[in-house]
Amino acid sequence: MKTYTKLFVTLTTLVFSSFAFASDLLLMPAWQSDIVFEQPESVVLNADKQSFFVSNVNGYPDKVDGNGYISQMSLTGEVIEQHWLDGLDAPKGMAVVGNNLYVADIKQLVVIDIAKKEISQRYLAPYAKFLNDVAVDSDGNVYVSDMMTNTIHRLVKGSFTVWLRNEQLEAPNGLLVEDKQLIVASWGHMIDGFVTAVPGHLKTIDIKTKKITSLGDQTPVGNLDGIEADGQGNYYVTDWMNGRLIHIQASGISKTLLKLAQGAADHTVMLDQGLVIIPMMLGGNVVAYKISQ
């Protein structure tokens, strides 16, 4: 794998376009993995902070086919174990809590014991159609979005049930727990498959009251996928359809940081190292960018 090389910079410029400014942020290519993953949808940092997990859909994103799997990747993009864990269908969003890796898998929330490298529990959501992202609050409750039914499920003390179903969610995709709020990256109002009449924007949900509020003035932003905090009260968000990394302020104002290829999916951010790591679902690889200010 070639990293920090003139070749990578050239390829990034040609394939992923160029880096851009948002406020005083500047992103530069850091590394990219080889093209070895099979529809990588999500990347999360392992609990030991020594590796990443990458979910591979490997087939139709809504088909129960047993083809999906989890890979393990180094902090600089080398594959440690391609098939770290098999036995999934179309795994998407993930979250790590202690020794557990939670994975959204169509109609199931799958719990993986990281140390044992085995599935320890499967929680079924029988009426779900497209479980997508996972987030965990400070009490250990697990939230899972279902973008096809405008639903958010929640796992509390072993009970996995519908927590909120509301058309205002507008195809909820990415989730982030922040203080007493759940931040939702909406895909938008879908009219034909994944095509939207109106693209999505960020929304906040008060966890106690379940009140839904748009961040800003409801201006459409994009077909939003992953969402991560920037450590300054704002957010790094991916736009899957348009292939962008966006910086969205708490006021709702957004600017494009990176123009990428279509399929920029559920990313992760390492604030201590100033890195944004993005799985390119249609490209089959993972790319990383260094944040400079």
C-alpha positions in Angstrom: 0.0 0.0 0.0 1.3 3.5 -0.9 0.7 6.3 1.6 1.7 9.9 1.7 3.0 9.6 -1.9 2.8 11.8 -5.0 0.8 8.9 -6.6 -1.9 9.1 -3.9 -2.2 12.8 -4.1 -2.5 12.6 -7.9 -5.2 9.9 -7.7 -7.0 11.8 -5.0 -7.1 14.9 -7.2 -8.3 13.0 -10.2 -10.8 10.6 -8.6 -11.9 12.3 -5.5 -11.5 15.9 -6.9 -9.7 18.3 -4.6 -9.7 19.4 -1.0 -11.7 22.5 0.0 -12.1 25.1 2.7 -14.8 25.5 5.3 -14.3 28.3 7.7 -10.6 27.8 8.6 -10.5 24.1 8.0 -8.2 22.5 5.4 -8.2 18.7 4.7 -5.2 17.0 3.0 -4.9 13.4 1.9 -3.3 11.2 4.6 -3.6 7.6 3.4 -5.8 5.2 1.5 -6.3 1.5 1.8 -6.0 -0.9 -1.1 -9.3 -1.6 -3.0 -10.0 -4.8 -1.2 -13.3 -4.2 0.7 -16.7 -5.2 -0.6 -19.1 -2.3 -0.3 -17.5 -0.9 2.9 -20.3 1.0 4.7 -19.0 1.9 8.1 -15.7 2.4 9.9 -15.3 2.5 13.7 -12.3 2.5 16.0 -11.6 -0.6 18.1 -11.8 -0.2 21.9 -8.1 -0.6 22.2 -7.6 2.3 19.7 -5.1 0.1 17.7 -7.3 -0.8 14.8 -10.5 -0.1 12.9 -13.5 -2.3 12.1 -15.0 -2.0 8.6 -18.4 -3.4 7.8 -18.8 -5.0 4.3 -22.3 -5.2 2.8 -21.0 -7.4 0.0 -24.3 -7.7 -1.9 -27.7 -6.0 -2.0 -28.0 -3.7 1.1 -31.5 -5.1 2.0 -31.0 -8.8 1.2 -30.7 -11.6 3.8 -27.9 -13.5 2.0 -25.3 -14.3 4.6 -22.6 -12.5 2.5 -21.9 -9.6 4.9 -18.8 -9.5 7.1 -16.6 -7.4 9.3 -12.9 -6.6 8.5 -10.2 -5.4 10.8 -7.9 -2.7 9.4 -4.8 -1.0 10.8 -4.7 2.7 11.8 -2.9 3.4 8.5 -5.2 1.4 6.2 -3.6 -2.0 5.9 -5.9 -5.0 6.2 -5.2 -7.0 9.3 -7.9 -9.6 8.7 -10.3 -9.3 5.7 -12.9 -11.7 7.2 -12.5 -10.9 10.9 -16.1 -12.0 11.4 -18.5 -13.6 8.9 -22.2 -14.6 9.3 -23.9 -11.3 8.7 -26.2 -10.2 5.8 -25.7 -6.5 4.9 -23.9 -4.9 7.9 -23.9 -1.2 8.0 -23.5 1.2 11.0 -21.5 0.1 14.0 -20.6 1.3 17.5 -18.0 0.0 20.0 -18.8 -0.1 23.7 -16.3 -1.8 25.9 -15.8 -5.4 24.6 -18.9 -5.2 22.4 -19.3 -4.3 18.8 -22.9 -3.4 17.9 -23.8 -3.7 14.2 -27.0 -2.8 12.3 -27.9 -5.6 9.9 -31.2 -5.1 8.0 -33.6 -6.3 10.6 -31.3 -7.1 13.4 -29.0 -5.4 15.9 -26.1 -7.8 16.1 -23.8 -7.8 19.2 -20.3 -9.1 18.7 -17.9 -10.1 21.5 -14.7 -8.5 20.3 -12.4 -10.6 22.5 -14.0 -13.9 21.5 -14.6 -12.7 18.0 -18.0 -14.2 17.9 -21.7 -13.1 17.8 -23.0 -13.1 21.3 -26.6 -11.8 20.7 -29.0 -10.9 17.9 -31.9 -8.6 18.6 -34.7 -8.7 16.0 -36.7 -5.7 14.8 -39.4 -7.7 12.9 -40.9 -4.7 11.2 -37.7 -3.0 10.3 -36.6 -2.7 6.6 -33.2 -1.1 6.6 -31.5 -0.7 9.9 -28.6 1.7 9.2 -26.6 3.4 12.0 -25.9 2.8 15.6 -25.2 5.2 18.5 -24.9 4.7 22.3 -25.8 7.1 25.1 -24.0 7.5 28.4 -26.3 5.1 30.1 -25.4 2.3 27.6 -28.7 2.5 25.7 -28.3 1.7 22.0 -30.1 3.6 19.3 -30.5 2.2 15.7 -32.0 4.1 12.8 -34.3 2.5 10.1 -34.3 5.0 7.2 -37.0 3.1 5.3 -39.6 3.4 8.0 -38.7 6.7 9.6 -38.0 4.8 12.8 -35.4 4.8 15.6 -35.2 1.6 17.7 -33.6 1.5 21.1 -32.0 -1.3 23.1 -32.5 -0.9 26.9 -31.5 -3.7 29.3 -32.0 -6.4 26.7 -35.2 -5.1 25.3 -35.0 -3.9 21.6 -38.1 -1.9 20.7 -39.4 1.0 18.6 -38.3 4.2 20.4 -39.6 6.8 17.9 -41.4 6.6 14.6 -42.2 9.9 12.9 -42.3 11.2 9.3 -40.4 14.3 10.5 -37.3 12.1 10.6 -37.2 12.1 6.8 -35.3 8.8 6.4 -33.0 8.9 9.4 -29.5 7.6 8.5 -26.6 8.7 10.7 -26.9 8.9 14.5 -24.8 10.7 17.1 -25.6 11.0 20.8 -24.5 14.4 22.2 -25.3 15.4 25.8 -29.1 14.7 26.2 -29.8 14.8 22.5 -29.7 12.4 19.6 -28.4 14.1 16.4 -29.9 12.6 13.2 -28.4 12.9 9.7 -31.5 12.6 7.5 -31.3 11.3 3.9 -34.3 13.3 2.9 -37.8 12.8 1.5 -37.5 9.7 -0.7 -39.8 9.4 -3.8 -38.2 6.6 -5.9 -35.9 4.2 -4.3 -33.1 6.3 -2.7 -33.9 9.3 -4.9 -35.2 12.3 -2.9 -37.6 15.1 -3.8 -36.0 17.1 -1.0 -32.5 16.2 0.3 -32.0 15.9 4.1 -30.5 18.0 6.8 -29.5 17.5 10.5 -32.2 17.2 13.1 -32.0 17.0 16.9 -34.1 14.8 19.2 -34.5 15.5 22.9 -33.9 12.1 24.4 -36.3 12.7 27.3 -39.2 14.4 25.4 -38.5 12.9 21.9 -39.1 16.4 20.5 -37.7 16.7 16.9 -36.1 20.0 15.9 -34.3 20.9 12.7 -30.8 22.2 13.0 -31.0 25.6 11.4 -33.7 26.7 9.0 -34.4 23.3 7.4 -32.4 24.2 4.3 -31.7 20.9 2.4 -28.1 19.9 2.6 -27.8 16.5 1.0 -28.4 12.7 1.2 -26.7 12.5 4.6 -25.1 9.4 5.9 -22.4 9.5 8.6 -22.2 12.1 11.3 -19.4 12.8 13.8 -18.7 15.7 16.2 -15.8 18.0 15.4 -15.1 18.8 19.1 -16.1 22.4 18.7 -19.9 22.0 18.8 -20.2 21.4 15.0 -20.3 18.2 12.8 -18.5 16.4 10.0 -21.2 14.8 7.8 -21.0 12.7 4.7 -23.3 13.1 1.7 -23.6 9.6 0.1 -25.2 10.5 -3.2 -23.2 13.5 -4.0 -19.9 12.2 -2.6 -19.1 15.0 -0.2 -17.7 15.5 3.3 -19.6 18.5 4.8 -18.9 20.6 7.8 -22.2 21.7 9.5 -22.2 24.3 12.2 -24.6 24.2 15.2 -26.5 27.0 13.4 -27.2 24.7 10.5 -24.8 26.5 8.1 -23.0 24.0 6.0 -19.9 24.0 3.7 -18.3 21.3 1.6 -14.9 20.2 2.9 -14.2 17.5 0.3 -15.6 16.5 -3.0 -15.3 12.7 -3.2 -16.7 10.0 -5.4 -20.3 8.8 -4.9 -20.7 6.4 -2.0 -18.9 8.3 0.8 -20.5 6.5 3.8 -20.4 6.2 7.6 -17.1 7.7 8.6 -15.2 8.1 11.8 -13.1 10.9 13.2 -10.0 10.7 15.4 -9.9 14.2 16.9 -6.7 13.5 18.8 -4.9 12.7 15.6 -6.8 15.2 13.4 -8.0 12.5 11.0 -11.3 11.8 9.2 -11.6 8.2 7.9 -14.2 7.6 5.2 -15.3 4.3 3.7 -16.0 4.6 0.0 -18.8 2.2 -0.4 -18.8 2.1 -4.2 -15.0 2.3 -4.5 -14.2 -0.6 -2.3 -11.6 1.2 -0.1 -11.2 3.5 2.9 -9.6 7.0 2.6 -8.2 9.2 5.4 -7.7 13.0 5.4 -5.7 15.1 7.8 -7.5 18.1 9.4 -5.5 21.3 9.5 -6.6 24.7 10.8 
